[in-house]
Each structure stands twice: as structure tokens, then as C-alpha cells.
């Protein structure tokens, strides 16, 4: 988890989930980091089993691909060091996702009308037990899992499709921050 808790590494994993392979130079163009920095982080991700080099290409071309590592993790760990690493990764991911969400929301008016209607957010409050919440999340992941083949297999993508990010958060609902409620 500590190996992933870096914005450049998260961006590289995400870019590799959308492409079969990428070189450090190709990744650089996608994520806005230097090729040298991308190569450094790709090697680090490789040491921890998140990516692998897929053979040397012509010249200095070194393509990489993401390994099938589940993107889910838990903050609940057996030891404090692992818990701290999980919290660090969670914090980096949350900042990363929220930044991308803010950019998408700021640019939503530039989308075609049909995309504007399909994209967006929603919020729901439910009263649920732990077991019910776990079942809801599993059900949602199962629905989304029906589209996993399209990540790597471009031939499985319908015409007119594009990558769309769906974020799912489950947290206790408080109508206002706890500090305000206590005043």
C-alpha cells in the first residue's frame, strides 16, 4: 500500500488500466510527468508487483503493463504500520479522485447534451446494518464488474463509448460537520 501512496504511481496505474501497454514516454504524455520520473515510478511499481515490463521494444522503448491486482484495499490491518500505510493510500486516493471530480464538474458544460444528461452525481442516504451495507457495495461492484473486459479489450467497447469514472463512497451520514453539531 505504501508503494501506491504516491500521486504519480496512482496516475500510472490508472493510465495502464486504460491501455494495454505504455512506455515511460507515452505515460509521460498522458499524466504530465517527465519520462524519467515515469520510468522511476514504473520500476518501483514493478518491484511491488503492480506492473511488469513486457519486453524490450525497438531502441530504448520499454513497454509496461499493469498486472491484475485488485484495486480494493482495507484500512483495517493487523498492525499499526500497515494501518498507517492504508490510511496514507486512502488519503492520496481521495485527494486524487476529488481533484479529478472538480475538474470534470468545471468542464461539464463542454460535453455534448446527451453526455451532460448521462454524467453527474447523486447522493442517497440509507439506514442499513453493516451486513446490508456490505451487500449493497458487493451488488454495485458486481454490476460494474460486467464492464471490466472493456478496460483492456478495445474490441469489447461499443462504438461511441469512452472511459467514465464512477466513484462509490459509503460513510456515516451527518447533515453537518460534527464540530458544528456539538456547539
C-alpha positions in Angstrom: 0.0 0.0 0.0 2.8 2.4 0.8 4.2 1.8 -2.7 0.9 3.1 -4.2 0.6 6.1 -1.9 2.1 8.5 -4.4 0.1 10.6 -7.0 2.4 9.7 -9.9 2.1 6.0 -9.2 -1.7 6.1 -9.0 -1.8 8.1 -12.2 0.5 5.5 -13.9 -1.7 2.5 -12.7 -4.8 4.3 -14.0 -3.2 5.1 -17.4 -2.1 1.4 -17.7 -5.6 0.2 -16.9 -6.8 2.1 -19.9 -4.1 1.0 -22.3 -2.7 -2.5 -22.9 0.9 -1.2 -22.6 2.7 2.1 -22.2 6.3 3.2 -22.3 7.5 5.8 -19.9 7.4 8.4 -22.7 3.8 7.5 -23.6 2.8 7.6 -20.0 4.5 11.0 -19.6 2.3 12.5 -22.3 -0.8 11.1 -20.6 -0.1 12.1 -17.0 2.0 15.2 -17.3 5.2 13.9 -15.7 8.7 13.6 -17.2 9.6 10.3 -18.9 12.4 9.9 -16.4 10.1 10.3 -13.5 7.6 7.9 -15.1 10.3 5.3 -15.6 11.4 5.6 -12.0 7.9 5.1 -10.7 7.2 2.2 -13.1 10.3 0.4 -11.8 9.1 1.0 -8.2 5.6 -0.3 -9.1 7.3 -3.4 -10.7 9.2 -4.2 -7.5 5.9 -4.4 -5.6 4.1 -6.5 -8.3 1.7 -3.9 -9.7 3.2 -3.6 -13.2 5.6 -5.6 -15.3 7.9 -4.8 -18.3 6.6 -6.7 -21.3 9.8 -7.0 -23.3 12.1 -4.5 -24.9 10.8 -2.7 -28.0 12.9 -1.2 -30.7 15.7 1.1 -29.5 15.2 2.2 -25.9 11.4 1.5 -26.0 10.4 -0.4 -22.8 6.7 -1.1 -22.7 5.0 -1.8 -19.3 1.6 -3.3 -18.4 -0.5 -3.3 -15.3 -0.9 -6.7 -13.5 -4.3 -7.8 -12.4 -4.1 -6.6 -8.9 -7.4 -5.9 -7.2 -7.9 -2.1 -6.7 -9.7 -2.6 -3.4 -7.9 -2.5 -0.1 -9.0 -2.0 3.5 -7.9 0.4 6.2 -8.4 -2.4 8.7 -5.0 -4.0 9.1 -3.3 -6.3 11.6 -0.6 -3.9 12.6 -0.2 -0.1 13.1 2.4 0.2 10.3 0.1 -1.4 7.8 -2.9 0.7 9.0 -0.8 3.9 8.6 0.1 2.8 5.1 -3.5 2.1 4.3 -4.6 5.5 5.6 -1.9 7.2 3.6 -3.0 5.5 0.4 -6.7 6.3 1.2 -5.8 10.0 1.7 -3.8 10.2 -1.5 -6.6 8.4 -3.5 -9.3 10.7 -2.0 -7.4 13.8 -3.0 -6.7 12.4 -6.4 -10.4 11.5 -7.1 -11.8 14.7 -5.7 -9.4 16.8 -7.8 -10.4 14.9 -10.9 -14.1 15.3 -10.0 -13.7 19.0 -9.5 -12.0 19.3 -12.9 -14.8 17.3 -14.6 -17.5 19.3 -13.0 -15.9 22.6 -14.0 -15.8 21.3 -17.7 -19.2 19.6 -17.7 -20.8 22.4 -19.8 -18.4 21.5 -22.7 -19.9 18.0 -23.0 -22.5 17.1 -25.7 -26.0 17.4 -24.3 -26.5 13.6 -24.1 -23.3 13.2 -22.1 -24.3 16.1 -19.8 -27.5 14.3 -19.0 -25.9 10.9 -18.5 -23.0 12.2 -16.4 -23.3 13.7 -13.0 -23.7 12.7 -9.4 -26.3 11.6 -6.9 -26.5 11.2 -3.2 -28.5 8.8 -1.2 -28.9 8.2 2.5 -30.0 4.7 3.7 -30.4 3.2 7.1 -28.5 -0.1 6.9 -26.8 -2.6 9.1 -23.1 -3.5 8.4 -24.2 -6.7 6.6 -26.7 -4.8 4.4 -24.1 -2.1 3.5 -21.6 -4.8 2.6 -24.2 -6.5 0.4 -25.1 -3.2 -1.3 -21.5 -2.5 -2.1 -21.0 -6.0 -3.4 -24.1 -5.7 -5.6 -22.9 -2.4 -7.1 -19.4 -3.8 -7.7 -21.0 -6.8 -9.4 -22.9 -4.6 -11.8 -19.8 -2.5 -12.6 -17.8 -5.7 -13.0 -19.9 -6.6 -16.0 -17.9 -3.9 -17.9 -14.4 -4.9 -16.8 -13.5 -6.6 -20.0 -13.7 -3.2 -21.8 -10.7 -1.8 -19.9 -8.1 -3.8 -21.7 -10.0 -5.1 -24.7 -10.8 -2.3 -27.1 -12.8 -4.6 -29.3 -15.3 -5.1 -26.5 -16.1 -1.4 -26.3 -19.3 -0.3 -28.1 -19.0 2.5 -30.7 -19.2 5.9 -29.1 -18.0 4.7 -25.7 -15.4 6.4 -23.6 -13.8 5.9 -20.2 -16.2 7.0 -17.5 -15.2 7.0 -13.8 -17.8 6.0 -11.2 -16.8 6.7 -7.6 -18.6 5.0 -4.7 -18.2 6.1 -1.1 -20.0 4.8 1.9 -19.6 6.8 5.1 -21.7 7.7 8.2 -24.1 10.4 7.3 -24.1 13.6 9.3 -26.1 16.5 8.0 -23.4 18.9 9.1 -19.8 18.5 10.4 -19.6 17.0 13.9 -17.8 20.1 15.3 -20.8 22.3 14.4 -23.3 19.8 15.7 -21.6 19.8 19.1 -21.7 23.6 19.5 
